[in-house]
Amino acid sequence: MNKDGNKYIPYEERNSKESIVYFTKDLSPEGLKKIYEKVNDNIDGKIAIKLHTGEKNGPNIIPSSWVKEFISDKCPTATIVETNTYYDGDRETTEMHRETLKVNGWDFCKVDILDEDGTIDLPVENGKWFNHMTMGKNITNYDSMIALTHFKGHAMGGFGGGNKNLGIGCADGKIGKAMIHTYPEKDQWSISEEEFMERMTESTKATLDYFKDKITFINVMRNMSVSCDCEGIHAAPVVTPNVGILASKDLCALDTACVDLVYAMKKEENHDLVERIESRHGLRQLSYMHELNMGNTKYKLIDIDTNKEITREEAVKDLKPFQK
């Protein structure tokens, strides 16, 4: 397995078993509900939905109206969960965070800011950098989790998929996120490239190991700026076409499939996002997840619109240019 995060490994050259990844072009609440039905086994009890709720008025987040309809229909007792941010912004304190949630339309159900009441350390098994990750304390109040992720670029990770949503998004705002981002006595963002990807992935592993088979993953490939939703209204303009929604019980396979779909696009469609991924060495997220036995880098892509296995090229055929 190539450990260079700036080098894309073609599908045929990967040494991995195959998982199942589901796909739909239906970017709507109906598409979200339909694909969830394919991956919702063991999602019961007290359910947490981990998503990126965004900075104030961020233009690219998953629409709150979609999530409201999804929760109402599929998991009416579920709770949206988030943590406070490490950076200065609209969500760095619980008070500011709750105001931002209202602005962005997330006040239709309970939102649990996991680190509001403190932290808890969850073990990281077989980690290179950590033996534990400091999380928002309330994460252990839940029986199962849905990682509902807006797939897009990211300033440090290259791309932000389910791995970033969990690895950064469940770590508490001050201790856990600092463990991932910062060397002691150094600049806040002093850790980058392969080491950053590995630290973030080990944080994700703590959450996966905690929930075991009671966690599932959905990625929405829509409004894919090279910027993360943490940049809000300052995010770079979107130039990559919308693709669809993907879901799996295998996080590594899911994030890998989304990256593969980006690479399967035409050069004029994927140039900016590929440059962002490779310049940050973001592909190390995928190879390290596989090394840590967090899933596979090969998969069968099942189109739930046609109930057929499709190729990556078929999934991104005839994409329409992005329009606001």
Secondary structure, DSSP 8 states (H G I E B T S, - for coil): ----TTS---GGG----EEEEEEE---SHHHHHHHHTTS-TT--SSEEEE----STT-SSS--HHHHHHHHHHH-TT-EEEE---SSSSTTSSHHHHHHHHHHTT--SS-EEETTTT-EEEEE-TT-SS-SEEEEEGGGGG-SEEEEEEE-EEETTTEEESHHHHHHTTSB-TTTHHHHHH--TTS-TT---HHHHHHHHHHHHHHHHHHHTTSEEEEEEE-S--SS-GGGGGGS----S---EEEEES-HHHHHHHHHHHHHHS-HHHHHHHHHHHHHTTTTHHHHHHHHTTS--SEEEEEETTTTEE--HHHHTTT------
